[in-house]
Amino acid sequence: MAVLALPSTASAEPMDPALERLVTDPSCRTEAGAISASSIASDTPCRADHVRFKRLMSQWGWALAPSAMHSARTTGFGGFHLSLELGIHDIDQDASYWKDGTQGPRDPSSDRASIRNSSPNSTLSRYALKLRKGFGFGLELTGDVGFIPDTSIISGGGDARMSLLEGFRTGVGGILPDFAVGGGVRTITGTPQFQLTVVGLDLQISKPLPIADSQIITPWVGYQYVWIFADSGLVDATPATDPIGFCNYAGPNIPGNPDLGRPDKNPPSGHIYDGQPICRGGNPLDFNNNIVFDQARLKRQRLMFGLNYRYEMVSVGAQFITDIVDPADAQSSDADKEALQGEDRQWSVILEVGAAF
């Protein structure tokens, strides 16, 4: 059996994805990530655990969704708002898909990779730089770029929103709150194991409350509908086994290079030119241990409560986000409802400091 050393890439982070461990039968692979003896004996490759993949992507999608961290009032015509944002997002750290699905810390003495993340972070944090720009008539656009500590993942995206009722200061309009509708998209880079794009549509109501000549407090409440689009890359479920060496690969089964038969088969396989790998004394099973998870198309419904304080150009704000319904109840398909059944609601705290000019 050809076994490789586990990767010792210095850039691997504790919360980076390790989707190769999300298999339905863990006995198909050893803890070190090699093909197992039981898998060879039963001639059964590893199978992807699609349910745990969906659950993991649901929680990743929650953390990477657009934060909609703003009141319903825009920056106004020609206005800018530059800010730093910190998002702290709850995850189910005790779930097996976080323990099996993330790398875990490296051994400080040997610098070898973990075989399982026994203590995932209790939250995912995201730091982001944001620039909002007003264009008049209630239109505002936002650019966003950020990263998640303890991972190699970088995310970015943009928002657009329209304030339908803002700026009135006298009469009936001065009593009514500001109202805005908007949407945003976030996507990621930094991992080949999955691609994640999250789209959010939000509605917000806010009311600025002047407390001094240069100070304003603005509370807001909002609703957000989130779509999560997650797609798996090609994942090697047994990265510590080299399929070429394990097979003793002699090329494809084509005319001029016939398969001499598999004596381990009953009856032995014959000379069929099917293009499959020819193994001279080895086993081709590990070629089948490359897995792809079913795509995840999930939804979440979120409620937002925020507060912003502005003193002249400087502004600070905070926002709390929570699920309105259980993750399973937010899904439209029965398969997704079943996959997320029993999943807990999540929460997020968003903190922001910036300057408006």
C-alpha positions as CSV (number, residue, x, y, z in Angstrom):
1,M,0.0,0.0,0.0
2,A,1.4,3.4,-1.0
3,V,0.8,5.8,1.9
4,L,1.8,9.5,1.8
5,A,2.7,11.7,4.8
6,L,-0.2,14.0,5.8
7,P,0.2,17.5,4.3
8,S,2.3,19.8,6.5
9,T,1.5,23.0,4.7
10,A,2.3,25.9,7.0
11,S,-0.7,27.9,5.7
12,A,-3.3,25.4,7.0
13,E,-5.4,27.0,9.7
14,P,-7.5,25.3,12.5
15,M,-10.9,26.2,11.0
16,D,-10.0,25.6,7.4
17,P,-12.3,23.0,5.8
18,A,-11.4,19.3,5.9
19,L,-14.3,17.9,3.9
20,E,-12.5,14.6,3.2
21,R,-13.6,13.5,6.7
22,L,-17.3,13.9,6.0
23,V,-18.0,10.4,4.8
24,T,-21.0,8.1,5.7
25,D,-18.8,5.3,6.9
26,P,-15.7,6.5,8.8
27,S,-14.2,3.0,8.6
28,C,-13.5,3.4,4.9
29,R,-10.5,5.5,5.9
30,T,-8.0,5.5,8.7
31,E,-7.7,8.4,11.1
32,A,-4.6,9.5,9.3
33,G,-6.5,9.7,6.0
34,A,-5.4,6.5,4.3
35,I,-7.6,3.9,2.7
36,S,-8.5,1.3,5.3
37,A,-8.2,-2.5,5.3
38,S,-12.0,-2.9,5.8
39,S,-12.6,-0.8,2.7
40,I,-10.2,-2.9,0.7
41,A,-11.7,-6.1,2.0
42,S,-15.3,-5.1,1.1
43,D,-14.2,-3.4,-2.2
44,T,-16.2,-0.3,-1.1
45,P,-14.9,3.2,-1.6
46,C,-15.7,6.2,0.7
47,R,-19.1,7.8,0.2
48,A,-19.8,11.5,0.7
49,D,-22.1,12.4,3.7
50,H,-24.3,14.9,1.9
51,V,-26.4,15.7,5.0
52,R,-23.5,16.8,7.1
53,F,-22.2,18.9,4.1
54,K,-25.5,20.7,4.0
55,R,-25.5,21.4,7.7
56,L,-22.0,22.7,7.5
57,M,-22.7,24.9,4.6
58,S,-25.8,26.3,6.3
59,Q,-23.7,27.6,9.2
60,W,-20.9,28.8,6.9
61,G,-23.6,30.6,4.9
62,W,-25.0,32.3,8.0
63,A,-21.6,33.7,9.0
64,L,-20.8,35.0,5.5
65,A,-24.2,36.5,4.7
66,P,-24.4,40.2,4.1
67,S,-24.6,41.9,7.5
68,A,-26.9,44.8,6.4
69,M,-25.1,46.8,9.1
70,H,-26.8,50.2,8.5
71,S,-29.9,52.2,9.2
72,A,-32.6,52.8,6.6
73,R,-31.1,56.3,5.9
74,T,-28.4,56.5,3.3
75,T,-25.3,58.6,3.3
76,G,-27.1,61.1,0.9
77,F,-26.0,62.5,-2.4
78,G,-22.2,62.5,-2.7
79,G,-21.8,61.1,0.8
80,F,-19.3,58.4,1.9
81,H,-19.1,56.1,4.9
82,L,-15.8,54.2,5.4
83,S,-15.9,51.7,8.2
84,L,-14.3,48.6,9.8
85,E,-16.7,45.9,10.8
86,L,-16.3,42.9,13.1
87,G,-18.9,40.1,12.9
88,I,-19.1,37.4,15.6
89,H,-21.2,34.5,14.5
90,D,-22.5,31.6,16.5
91,I,-21.8,28.0,15.3
92,D,-22.6,24.6,16.7
93,Q,-19.1,23.7,17.8
94,D,-20.2,20.4,19.3
95,A,-21.6,19.1,16.0
96,S,-19.7,16.3,14.3
97,Y,-19.6,18.3,11.0
98,W,-17.5,21.0,12.6
99,K,-15.2,18.5,14.4
100,D,-14.8,16.3,11.3
101,G,-15.2,19.1,8.8
102,T,-12.4,21.4,10.0
103,Q,-8.6,20.9,10.1
104,G,-8.0,21.5,13.8
105,P,-4.7,22.8,15.4
106,R,-1.3,21.4,14.4
107,D,0.7,19.4,17.0
108,P,3.1,22.0,18.4
109,S,5.9,19.5,18.9
110,S,5.8,17.5,15.7
111,D,4.0,20.1,13.5
112,R,1.8,17.3,12.2
113,A,-1.8,17.9,11.2
114,S,-4.7,16.9,13.5
115,I,-6.7,13.8,12.6
116,R,-9.8,15.6,14.0
117,N,-10.7,19.0,15.3
118,S,-11.7,18.1,18.9
119,S,-12.3,21.7,19.9
120,P,-13.6,23.9,17.1
121,N,-14.1,27.6,17.8
122,S,-17.4,28.4,19.4
123,T,-17.8,31.3,17.0
124,L,-16.6,32.4,13.5
125,S,-15.4,36.0,13.3
126,R,-15.2,38.1,10.2
127,Y,-13.2,41.3,9.9
128,A,-14.3,43.5,6.9
129,L,-13.5,46.9,5.4
130,K,-16.6,48.6,3.9
131,L,-17.2,51.7,1.8
132,R,-20.7,53.1,1.3
133,K,-21.4,55.7,-1.3
134,G,-24.6,57.6,-1.7
135,F,-25.9,58.7,-5.2
136,G,-29.0,60.7,-4.4
137,F,-32.6,59.8,-4.7
138,G,-32.2,57.3,-1.9
139,L,-29.7,55.1,-3.8
140,E,-26.6,53.8,-2.0
141,L,-23.9,51.2,-3.1
142,T,-21.5,49.4,-0.8
143,G,-18.2,47.5,-1.4
144,D,-17.0,45.0,1.1
145,V,-13.9,42.8,1.6
146,G,-13.0,40.8,4.6
147,F,-11.3,37.7,6.0
148,I,-12.1,35.0,8.7
149,P,-9.4,34.5,11.3
150,D,-8.1,30.9,11.8
151,T,-8.9,30.1,8.2
152,S,-7.5,30.9,4.8
153,I,-10.8,32.2,3.6
154,I,-11.2,35.7,2.2
155,S,-14.6,37.0,1.3
156,G,-16.0,40.0,-0.6
157,G,-19.0,41.4,-2.3
158,G,-21.3,44.4,-2.7
159,D,-24.6,45.8,-1.6
160,A,-27.2,48.0,-3.2
161,R,-30.2,49.6,-1.4
162,M,-32.9,52.2,-2.0
163,S,-34.3,54.3,0.8
164,L,-37.9,54.9,-0.1
165,L,-38.7,57.2,2.8
166,E,-35.9,59.3,4.2
167,G,-34.9,62.9,4.9
168,F,-38.3,64.4,6.0
169,R,-37.9,66.6,9.0
170,T,-41.1,68.6,9.2
171,G,-44.8,67.8,8.9
172,V,-46.2,64.3,8.8
173,G,-43.1,63.1,7.0
174,G,-41.0,64.2,9.9
175,I,-42.9,61.8,12.2
176,L,-42.6,58.8,10.0
177,P,-39.5,56.5,10.2
178,D,-37.1,56.0,7.3
179,F,-37.7,52.8,5.3
180,A,-35.3,51.1,2.9
181,V,-35.0,47.9,0.8
182,G,-31.7,46.5,-0.2
183,G,-29.8,43.4,-1.2
184,G,-26.2,42.1,-1.1
185,V,-24.0,39.3,-2.2
186,R,-20.9,37.7,-0.6
187,T,-18.6,35.1,-2.0
188,I,-15.3,33.5,-1.0
189,T,-11.9,32.4,-2.1
190,G,-9.1,30.6,-0.3
191,T,-10.2,27.0,-0.3
192,P,-10.5,24.5,-3.2
193,Q,-12.9,22.3,-1.3
194,F,-16.1,24.3,-1.7
195,Q,-17.4,27.5,-3.3
196,L,-19.9,29.5,-1.3
197,T,-22.0,32.5,-2.4
198,V,-24.6,34.0,-0.2
199,V,-27.3,36.5,-1.3
200,G,-29.4,38.6,1.1
201,L,-32.5,40.7,0.6
202,D,-33.4,43.0,3.5
203,L,-36.0,45.5,4.7
204,Q,-35.2,48.1,7.4
205,I,-37.0,50.8,9.4
206,S,-35.0,53.3,11.4
207,K,-35.4,56.7,13.0
208,P,-32.6,59.2,13.7
209,L,-32.9,60.8,17.2
210,P,-30.8,64.0,17.6
211,I,-29.5,64.4,21.2
212,A,-27.2,67.4,20.7
213,D,-26.1,69.7,17.9
214,S,-23.6,67.2,16.5
215,Q,-24.8,63.9,18.0
216,I,-27.4,61.5,16.6
217,I,-28.5,58.1,17.8
218,T,-30.3,55.9,15.2
219,P,-32.0,52.7,16.2
220,W,-33.3,50.3,13.5
221,V,-35.0,47.0,13.1
222,G,-34.9,44.9,9.9
223,Y,-35.7,41.6,8.3
224,Q,-33.4,39.6,5.9
225,Y,-34.1,36.7,3.7
226,V,-30.9,34.8,2.8
227,W,-30.1,32.3,0.0
228,I,-27.0,30.1,0.4
229,F,-25.4,28.6,-2.7
230,A,-22.8,26.0,-1.8
231,D,-21.0,23.8,-4.3
232,S,-18.4,21.1,-3.5
233,G,-15.0,20.8,-5.2
234,L,-13.4,17.4,-6.0
235,V,-12.3,16.1,-2.5
236,D,-9.9,13.3,-2.0
237,A,-11.4,11.3,0.9
238,T,-8.1,9.4,1.4
239,P,-5.3,12.0,0.9
240,A,-2.7,9.9,2.7
241,T,-2.9,7.2,0.1
242,D,-1.4,7.6,-3.4
243,P,-3.9,5.9,-5.8
244,I,-1.1,5.5,-8.5
245,G,1.2,3.7,-6.1
246,F,-1.5,1.7,-4.4
247,C,-2.6,0.4,-7.8
248,N,0.9,0.0,-9.2
249,Y,-0.6,1.8,-12.2
250,A,0.4,0.5,-15.6
251,G,-1.7,2.8,-17.8
252,P,-5.3,2.7,-19.1
253,N,-6.9,-0.4,-20.4
254,I,-6.8,0.2,-24.1
255,P,-5.7,-1.9,-27.1
256,G,-2.0,-2.4,-26.9
257,N,-2.1,-2.3,-23.1
258,P,-4.8,-4.9,-22.2
259,D,-5.9,-5.6,-18.6
260,L,-4.5,-9.0,-17.6
261,G,-7.5,-9.6,-15.4
262,R,-8.2,-9.0,-11.7
263,P,-7.5,-12.3,-9.9
264,D,-9.1,-10.9,-6.8
265,K,-12.5,-10.8,-8.6
266,N,-14.7,-13.9,-8.7
267,P,-14.8,-14.7,-11.6
268,P,-11.6,-12.8,-12.6
269,S,-12.2,-9.8,-14.9
270,G,-11.4,-10.3,-18.5
271,H,-9.8,-8.4,-21.3
272,I,-12.3,-5.5,-21.7
273,Y,-10.9,-2.3,-23.3
274,D,-12.8,0.1,-21.1
275,G,-10.1,2.7,-20.4
276,Q,-10.0,1.9,-16.7
277,P,-6.7,1.9,-14.8
278,I,-4.6,-1.2,-15.1
279,C,-3.0,-2.3,-11.8
280,R,-0.1,-4.7,-11.9
281,G,-0.4,-6.4,-8.6
282,G,-2.2,-3.5,-6.9
283,N,-5.8,-2.4,-6.4
284,P,-7.6,0.4,-8.2
285,L,-10.1,1.1,-5.4
286,D,-8.5,4.4,-4.2
287,F,-9.2,6.0,-7.6
288,N,-12.9,5.9,-6.5
289,N,-12.2,7.8,-3.3
290,N,-12.5,11.2,-4.9
291,I,-15.9,12.5,-3.8
292,V,-18.2,15.4,-4.7
293,F,-21.0,16.5,-2.4
294,D,-24.4,17.4,-3.7
295,Q,-24.9,21.1,-4.2
296,A,-26.6,22.9,-1.3
297,R,-29.3,25.5,-2.0
298,L,-30.5,26.6,1.4
299,K,-32.4,29.5,2.9
300,R,-32.4,31.4,6.2
301,Q,-34.7,34.1,7.6
302,R,-33.1,36.6,10.0
303,L,-34.3,39.4,12.3
304,M,-31.9,42.4,12.9
305,F,-31.8,45.0,15.7
306,G,-29.2,47.8,15.4
307,L,-28.1,51.0,17.0
308,N,-25.7,53.7,15.6
309,Y,-24.2,56.7,17.4
310,R,-22.7,59.5,15.4
311,Y,-20.6,62.4,16.6
312,E,-19.8,64.8,13.8
313,M,-17.9,62.5,11.3
314,V,-17.2,59.6,13.7
315,S,-19.8,56.8,14.0
316,V,-20.0,53.6,16.0
317,G,-22.7,50.9,15.8
318,A,-23.8,47.5,16.9
319,Q,-26.3,45.0,15.6
320,F,-27.8,41.8,16.8
321,I,-29.1,39.2,14.3
322,T,-31.0,36.0,15.0
323,D,-33.0,33.4,13.2
324,I,-36.8,34.0,13.0
325,V,-37.6,30.4,12.4
326,D,-35.6,27.2,12.8
327,P,-33.2,26.5,9.9
328,A,-35.2,23.4,8.8
329,D,-38.5,25.5,8.7
330,A,-36.9,28.1,6.5
331,Q,-36.3,25.5,3.7
332,S,-38.7,25.1,0.8
333,S,-37.8,21.5,-0.2
334,D,-38.6,18.4,1.9
335,A,-35.1,17.1,1.4
336,D,-33.5,20.2,2.8
337,K,-36.0,20.3,5.7
338,E,-35.1,16.8,6.6
339,A,-31.3,17.5,6.2
340,L,-31.5,20.4,8.6
341,Q,-34.0,18.9,11.0
342,G,-32.9,19.5,14.6
343,E,-30.4,22.3,13.7
344,D,-30.3,25.1,16.3
345,R,-30.9,28.7,15.5
346,Q,-27.9,30.9,15.2
347,W,-27.1,34.5,16.2
348,S,-24.6,37.2,15.2
349,V,-23.2,40.3,16.8
350,I,-21.9,43.0,14.4
351,L,-19.7,45.9,15.7
352,E,-18.7,48.8,13.5
353,V,-16.5,51.9,13.7
354,G,-16.2,54.4,10.9
355,A,-16.3,57.9,9.5
356,A,-19.0,59.6,7.5
357,F,-18.0,62.4,5.2
